[in-house]
């Protein structure tokens, strides 16, 4: 019998036998529930709505609202850091971005002025610019 396992991050007990037997793991090999794993290591693609991994998140930026002189569109991140996040308002460094395309037709963004693309949607944007 497998001992009951709980999520290292939120403390929730696993209620799925498969997840309990083989849970997601953090960088230190601690067990994580699916929600905590997604919160820590993934993001939602603003184009297709699927999950992408954080290491791919900051290769492109989707700007949906003109801000700080940066027009709407898809940008390649050419240098890090490309933003600073203040307590009240953040700031995007325009010289760290290169405009590459208009906005994708379908976006899942709520009211956010910026978003990110998964690897598959990044490839579609690059393919369309050739």
N, C-alpha and C positions, 0 to 999 in steps of 0.2 A: 504494500500500500504506500502511495506517495504521500509524504507529509504535506499538510496544507501550506501553501505559499502565499505570501502577501507582497504587494507592490512596495518596493523600497522607497519610492517617491511619495505616493499618496497614502499608503497603508491599507489600501483596499485588498480584501481577500480575492483570489482568483476564483471565479465560479465556472470557468470552462475547463474541463479536465485536460484538453489538449494544451491550453495556455498554461495551465499549472504544471504540466509535465515538461513543457519546453517554452518557458516564457521569453519574452524579449529581454535583452540585457543592456545595461548602460556600459560606459567605457571601463568601469571597474568590476564588471561582471555581476552587478546586482540585478535581481529580477525586477522588471517593469511591466505594468499592465499596458495594454494597447494604447489607451488614451495618453498616458504619461510618456510612452515611447514616441508617439506622434508629436506631442507638445515639445519634447526635447530635441528630437532628431529629424523632424520633417516639417514641411510647410504645405499649404494648399496652393496649387497653381491657380493663378487668377484667370487663366484662359480655359482650361479644360475642367478644373475643379478637382483633379486628382492630387494625390500626395506626391511630393517630391522630396528629395533628401537635402538637408541644409547645406551640404558642401557644394551643391549646384545652384543654390538660391541666389548668390550674389554675382552671377555672371552676366545677368541682364536685369534691367529694371523697366517696369511698365509704369508710365506716368499718365494718369487719366485726367488730371486737372492741372492746368497751367499753373505753375508755382515758381516763384523766384526767377522768372525769366526763362524757365525750362518749359518748352512746349510739350503738348500731349504726344505720346508715341512710345516706341520701344527703343531702349538704349542699351548699348553694350557697356559694361563696366570695364574701363581701361586701367583704372588705378584704384587701390584701396587706401584709406577708407573713402567712400563716396558720399557718406552722410555723417552728420553728428546729431545725436538725439538729446535735446535739452529737456529740462523738467517741464517746460511749458510748450515749447515748439521746437521742432527739428529743423535741420538745414541740409540741403543737398548741395554737394560741391560740383558745379556744372563742368568744370575742367576735368573731372574724373569720368565723364560719360561721353559716349559717342552715339548720336542719333542714328538708328539703322532702319526703322520701319514705322509705318502708321500703326495705330492700335489694332489688335486682332478684333474680328467681328464680334465674337462672343466673349464676354468677360463675367467673372464671378467675383465682384469686388465690394459689394455693399457700398459704403460711402468713403472708402479709403482712397487717398489721392495717388498712391503708388502700390504696386504689387510685384510679384515675381512669377517666373515661368519654370515649369518642370523641364527636364532634359528633352523630352519629346516635343514640347511646344517651342522650346528654343531652336531645335533643329528645323521645325516648320518655318519659323520666322527667317532663319538664315537661308533656307532653301528658296523661299519666296523672294529674297533679295538678290538672288543670282541672276 
